């Protein structure tokens, strides 16, 4: 069976990647809309992007109102700015939220309508050129055809997808993630791990995605603890930036599975950051579905050296799942109550969250057959 494989048109990585990309960014159009959050607006990454544009006399406007994970209202406002400023390309700077927002703003500006109109369909419209400059190592949004936007009317995190959302340029400079706080490092790093593991164990996995996914898992186990404990470690930051990119490429083509399907409703209803809700669910979900992909989990166990040739597949898979639990704990991940979620409210919301998780389609990619009742059990087990 033939497989398709999508990556950005151009990827520039490593030290001084932004300077190396300056000409290419400036030549994407006549006026850029820079999409970021208020904090990133004050950081070196945003300043350097503006410096590169100014050097080349390329005009720009800034929309820095991405305050948390993007909502349909933020997208509406961003599209309005894009049109009022007569921009013709976009630059997203920051974590997954600004990068996702950039994609949705491009769609809204060109096609109009409501964000909810695009849920469940493949977006194929011709969008303005987009450059993605991540400042965290986790979401992989710089390399994906996906964007996650919250529908504020229905409290649903919508997964919108389509080749049109693929950035034309990804600029991955690990220097920009050095200042990330420990909590952000943990949340985004475990998000990348979730992407890689789910891509590798997805029904849609293919040989090319396997290469990127396994490499990302290996890098994350080797470097996330160091990046978390010692954020100034340039090598750990470099390796995590590469791992996040690899994981993004992997799940962009193989999709995600049960963890993402279950994490989006938690984020939508209880406003927990996406990477954190993934991390809360990662060990319980993988433990529950391990028997559907024992051989694949066993490979990961051996790749991170948690298991050896003396271990049978079941033992190697179990050892991998246990190492996931240890890594989450090492990175300070707790149960839902650690993030301000009240148990009674959570359990009351379980039926709706389970319905939303199934409706997302992601759990269906899991190699073990998953029903709504399975998702309810896992949600309840978190307490």
C-alpha positions in Angstrom: 0.0 0.0 0.0 1.4 3.4 -1.0 2.0 6.0 1.7 2.2 9.8 1.6 4.7 11.7 3.7 4.6 15.5 4.4 7.2 17.8 5.8 7.6 21.6 5.6 9.1 22.9 2.3 12.2 24.1 4.1 13.6 23.4 7.6 16.5 25.3 9.1 17.9 24.0 12.4 20.8 24.6 14.8 22.7 27.6 16.2 21.9 30.9 14.5 19.2 29.2 12.5 17.1 32.4 12.5 19.9 34.5 11.0 20.5 31.9 8.3 16.8 32.0 7.5 16.6 35.8 7.4 16.6 36.2 3.6 14.1 33.4 3.0 11.7 34.9 5.6 12.0 38.4 4.2 11.3 37.2 0.7 8.1 35.4 1.6 6.0 38.6 1.0 5.8 42.4 1.3 4.4 42.6 4.9 4.3 40.0 7.6 1.9 39.5 10.5 4.0 38.3 13.4 1.8 36.1 15.7 2.9 35.6 19.2 2.0 35.9 22.9 2.6 39.0 25.1 5.5 37.3 26.9 7.2 36.1 23.7 6.8 39.6 22.2 9.4 40.8 24.8 11.8 37.9 24.2 14.9 37.6 22.1 13.2 35.4 19.5 10.6 38.1 18.5 13.2 40.8 18.6 15.5 38.9 16.3 12.8 38.2 13.9 11.9 41.9 13.7 15.6 42.8 13.4 16.0 40.4 10.4 12.9 41.9 8.7 14.1 45.5 9.4 17.5 44.7 8.0 15.8 43.8 4.7 13.3 46.6 4.8 10.4 44.1 5.0 7.3 45.6 6.7 5.5 43.9 9.5 2.7 44.2 12.0 2.5 42.3 15.4 -0.5 40.5 16.8 0.6 39.4 20.3 -2.8 38.6 21.9 -2.3 34.8 22.0 -2.8 34.5 25.8 -2.8 30.8 26.3 -4.1 28.1 24.0 -5.8 29.7 21.0 -9.6 30.2 20.9 -11.8 31.1 18.0 -12.1 34.6 19.3 -8.3 35.1 19.2 -8.3 33.9 15.7 -11.1 36.2 14.6 -9.2 39.2 16.1 -5.9 38.1 14.5 -7.5 37.8 11.1 -9.0 41.2 11.4 -5.5 42.7 12.1 -4.0 40.7 9.2 -6.6 42.2 6.8 -6.5 45.8 8.3 -2.7 45.8 8.0 -2.7 44.5 4.5 -0.3 41.7 5.3 0.5 39.0 2.8 2.4 36.4 4.9 2.7 35.3 8.5 5.4 34.4 11.1 4.4 32.5 14.2 6.8 32.8 17.1 6.5 30.9 20.4 5.1 27.6 21.6 2.4 25.5 20.0 -0.3 28.1 20.7 1.1 31.0 18.5 2.1 28.5 15.8 -1.4 27.0 15.8 -2.9 30.4 15.9 -0.9 31.6 12.9 -2.3 28.7 10.8 -5.9 29.4 11.8 -5.5 33.2 11.3 -4.2 32.5 7.7 -7.3 30.3 7.1 -9.8 32.8 8.6 -8.2 35.7 6.7 -8.5 34.0 3.3 -11.6 31.8 3.7 -13.7 33.6 6.3 -16.5 31.7 8.2 -16.3 30.3 11.7 -13.5 28.0 12.9 -16.1 25.4 13.7 -17.0 25.2 10.0 -13.6 23.6 9.3 -13.8 20.8 11.9 -14.0 17.4 10.4 -13.0 18.5 6.9 -9.6 18.6 5.2 -8.5 22.2 4.6 -7.2 22.5 1.0 -7.5 26.3 0.4 -4.4 28.2 -0.8 -3.1 30.0 2.3 -0.6 32.8 2.6 3.1 31.8 3.2 3.9 30.9 6.8 7.1 30.7 8.8 7.2 28.9 12.1 9.8 29.8 14.8 9.2 27.6 17.9 10.6 28.7 21.3 9.7 25.5 23.1 10.7 21.9 22.4 7.5 19.9 22.3 4.5 20.7 20.2 6.1 20.1 16.8 3.5 22.5 15.2 6.3 23.9 13.0 6.2 20.6 11.1 2.5 19.6 11.1 -0.7 20.0 9.0 -2.7 20.4 12.2 -4.0 23.2 14.4 -5.9 23.0 17.6 -8.4 25.8 18.3 -10.9 26.0 21.2 -14.6 26.5 20.2 -15.7 28.8 23.0 -19.4 28.3 22.3 -19.2 24.5 22.9 -16.1 24.1 25.1 -14.5 21.8 22.6 -10.9 21.8 21.4 -11.2 21.4 17.7 -8.5 19.6 15.7 -8.4 21.2 12.3 -6.2 19.6 9.6 -5.1 19.9 6.0 -2.0 20.2 3.9 -2.6 23.9 3.6 -1.6 24.3 7.3 1.9 23.0 6.7 4.3 25.9 7.3 6.5 26.8 4.3 9.4 27.4 6.6 10.4 25.9 10.0 13.2 27.7 11.8 14.3 25.6 14.8 16.9 27.4 16.9 17.5 25.7 20.3 18.8 28.9 21.8 15.2 30.2 22.0 14.1 27.4 24.4 16.9 28.0 26.9 14.8 30.5 28.9 11.8 28.2 29.1 10.8 27.5 32.8 11.0 24.0 34.2 7.3 23.5 34.1 7.1 24.5 30.4 10.2 22.3 29.7 8.4 19.3 31.3 5.0 19.9 29.7 6.4 20.5 26.2 9.0 17.7 26.4 6.4 15.1 27.5 4.1 16.4 24.8 6.8 15.6 22.3 7.2 12.1 23.9 3.5 11.6 23.5 3.6 12.5 19.8 6.5 10.1 19.2 5.1 7.1 21.1 1.6 7.6 19.6 3.0 8.0 16.1 5.0 4.7 16.5 2.1 2.8 17.9 -0.6 4.2 15.7 -2.5 2.1 13.1 -1.3 4.7 10.6 2.4 4.3 11.3 4.6 3.7 8.3 8.4 3.0 7.8 9.3 6.7 7.5 7.3 7.8 10.5 8.9 4.9 12.5 12.4 6.3 11.9 11.5 9.7 13.2 9.4 8.5 16.1 11.9 6.0 17.5 14.7 8.6 17.2 12.6 11.2 19.0 11.8 8.7 21.9 15.4 7.9 22.3 16.5 11.6 22.3 13.8 12.6 24.8 14.7 9.9 27.4 18.3 10.8 27.0 17.9 14.6 27.3 14.6 15.7 28.9 15.8 15.0 32.5 18.9 17.2 31.9 16.9 20.0 30.2 14.4 19.9 33.1 17.0 20.0 35.8 19.5 22.2 34.1 17.8 24.5 31.6 21.0 26.2 30.5 22.4 23.0 29.1 22.8 23.9 25.4 23.3 20.3 24.4 20.1 19.1 26.1 18.2 22.0 24.6 19.6 21.2 21.1 18.7 17.5 21.4 15.2 18.3 22.7 14.6 20.8 19.8 15.5 18.1 17.3 13.4 15.5 19.2 10.3 17.8 19.1 10.8 18.3 15.4 11.2 14.6 14.7 8.1 13.8 16.8 6.2 16.5 14.9 7.1 15.0 11.6 6.2 11.6 12.8 2.7 12.3 14.1 2.0 14.7 11.2 2.0 11.6 9.0 1.0 8.8 11.4 -1.5 10.8 13.5 -2.0 10.4 17.3 -4.0 8.0 19.3 -5.8 7.7 22.6 -3.8 10.1 24.8 -4.4 13.1 22.5 -8.1 12.1 22.1 -8.6 12.1 25.9 -6.4 15.1 26.6 -8.2 17.7 24.5 -11.4 17.5 26.5 -9.5 18.0 29.7 -7.9 21.1 28.3 -11.1 22.5 26.9 -13.2 22.0 30.1 -10.5 22.6 32.8 -8.0 24.8 31.0 -5.0 22.6 31.6 -2.1 23.2 29.1 -2.2 20.7 26.3 1.2 19.2 27.1 0.3 18.8 30.8 -3.0 17.1 30.1 -1.1 14.7 27.8 1.5 14.0 30.5 -1.3 13.3 33.1 -2.7 10.7 30.8 0.4 9.3 29.2 1.2 6.4 31.6 -2.4 5.3 32.4 -3.3 5.3 28.7 -0.2 3.5 27.5 -0.5 0.9 30.2 -4.2 0.3 29.2 -3.4 -0.1 25.5 -0.1 -1.9 25.7 -1.5 -5.3 24.9 -2.7 -4.0 21.5 0.9 -3.2 20.4 3.2 -5.3 22.6 5.9 -5.7 19.9 6.0 -2.0 19.2 6.2 -1.0 22.9 8.9 -3.7 23.3 11.0 -2.0 20.6 10.8 1.3 22.4 11.8 -0.5 25.7 14.9 -1.8 24.0 15.7 1.5 22.2 15.9 3.4 25.5 17.9 0.5 27.1 15.2 -0.3 29.7 15.1 -3.8 28.3 17.6 -6.1 26.7 17.8 -9.1 24.4 17.1 -11.3 27.4 13.6 -9.8 27.8 10.7 -11.2 25.9 8.4 -8.6 24.2 5.9 -8.4 27.0 8.5 -7.8 29.6 10.3 -5.2 27.4 7.0 -3.4 26.7 6.2 -3.3 30.5 9.6 -1.9 31.2 9.1 0.8 28.7 5.7 1.8 30.2 7.3 1.9 33.7 10.1 4.2 32.4 7.4 6.5 31.1 5.9 6.6 34.5 9.3 7.4 36.1 10.0 10.1 33.6 6.7 11.8 34.2 7.3 11.7 37.9 10.8 13.0 37.5 9.4 16.0 35.6 6.9 16.8 38.4 3.7 15.5 36.7 0.9 14.8 39.3 -2.7 13.8 39.3 -5.5 16.2 38.0 -6.0 17.8 41.5 -2.4 19.2 41.2 -3.6 21.5 38.4 -6.7 22.9 40.2 -9.2 20.4 39.0 -11.8 19.4 41.5 -12.6 15.7 41.6 -16.3 16.0 41.7 -16.4 18.4 38.7 -14.0 16.1 36.8 -16.0 12.9 37.4 -19.2 14.7 36.5 -17.7 15.8 33.2 -16.4 12.3 32.3 -19.3 11.2 30.1 -19.0 14.4 27.9 -15.2 14.2 27.8 -15.5 10.5 26.7 -17.9 11.5 23.9 -15.7 14.3 22.8 -12.6 12.0 22.8 -14.3 9.4 20.7 -15.7 12.1 18.3 -12.1 13.5 17.8 -11.2 10.2 15.9 -7.8 9.9 17.6 -8.6 6.9 19.8 -9.6 5.0 16.7 -5.9 5.1 15.6 -4.9 3.0 18.7 -4.0 -0.5 17.8 -6.1 -1.9 20.6 -9.8 -1.4 19.9 -11.1 1.4 22.1 -14.7 2.0 23.1 -16.2 4.9 25.0 -16.4 2.6 28.1 -12.6 2.1 28.0 -12.1 5.9 28.0 -14.4 6.4 30.9 -12.4 3.8 32.9 -9.1 5.6 32.2 -10.6 9.0 33.1 -11.9 7.6 36.4 -8.6 5.9 37.2 -6.8 9.2 37.2 -8.1 9.8 40.7 
